[in-house]
Amino acid sequence: MKGFRSFILRGNVVDLAVGIVIGAAFTAVVNGFVSAFLTPLVGLATGATGDMSRKTFTVGATKFPYGAFANAAISFLLLASALYFLVVLPINKLHERLAPHQDVQAPKRDCPECLSPVPAQARRCASCTVSLPAVPAQAGETTQRAG
């Protein structure tokens, strides 16, 4: 029982549960907005009167509720765009701002003994501790080493 309690009280499980509840509430708000405002506007634009979500067409004896599909599609697009612009974009920008910038990697060469990568200016391999041959200085590059 103690293990289950520690699992439930872990931060990511609680955050996930809160996110699901808030997502369900946000979905209800978006669906209400779509059915109250956007679906009637689509109905006005297409010349339909009344509740657009109840519109159907019939082929043979089968009814196809295209209005319900239009309502669901509008809800999905509105919900997806709201989540993208209100959650994903700000989080990505915040992550870019707070993320540490990657340091420029020093040029590397392979150790002749163990073939592990070592910095080009290294005098000894960190893996096998073999002494490495000196690298000739390139044009315009001066190296001063103390010691």
Secondary structure as GFF3:
##gff-version 3
##sequence-region A 1 147
A	DSSP	alpha_helix	2	8	.	.	.	ID=ss1
A	DSSP	alpha_helix	11	33	.	.	.	ID=ss2
A	DSSP	pi_helix	34	38	.	.	.	ID=ss3
A	DSSP	alpha_helix	39	46	.	.	.	ID=ss4
A	DSSP	three_ten_helix	52	54	.	.	.	ID=ss5
A	DSSP	beta_strand	57	59	.	.	.	ID=ss6
A	DSSP	beta_strand	62	64	.	.	.	ID=ss7
A	DSSP	alpha_helix	66	83	.	.	.	ID=ss8
A	DSSP	pi_helix	84	88	.	.	.	ID=ss9
A	DSSP	alpha_helix	89	98	.	.	.	ID=ss10
A	DSSP	beta_strand	108	110	.	.	.	ID=ss11
A	DSSP	beta_strand	117	119	.	.	.	ID=ss12
###
